[in-house]
Amino acid sequence: MVKTVTFSFSSAEYEGTEATETFTFEELGMDENLDEKALGKEMERIFEAWVWHKLNISSSIYIK
């Protein structure tokens, strides 16, 4: 059976700012056999990148 994950977000502040998209683990380059902790960390990283891309956000941090 093919494993999938669905990412979704919406904004309470900005009406109409929302998205939902489903991916297979293969599309995300994910190993289906990762332990639960490693899987959670990787999903969080991918989800954050997906949201930033959808909102077209860029940022930088400068430390001097």
C-alpha positions, 0 to 999 in steps of 0.5 A: 500500500502506498503511504501518503501525507496531506499537508494543509494550512489556513489563515485566521487572519487573511481570508482565502489564504489556505492550501491542501495538497497530498503527496506520496512518500515517494514524491517527497523522497521519504523512507517509509521505514523511518522510525516514528521520531525521525519521521515526525522531524522530517515531516515537520521540515518538509511541511514548513518548506511547503508552507513557506513556498505556498505563501511565497515567503523568504527571509534571512537572519543576519548575526553580527 
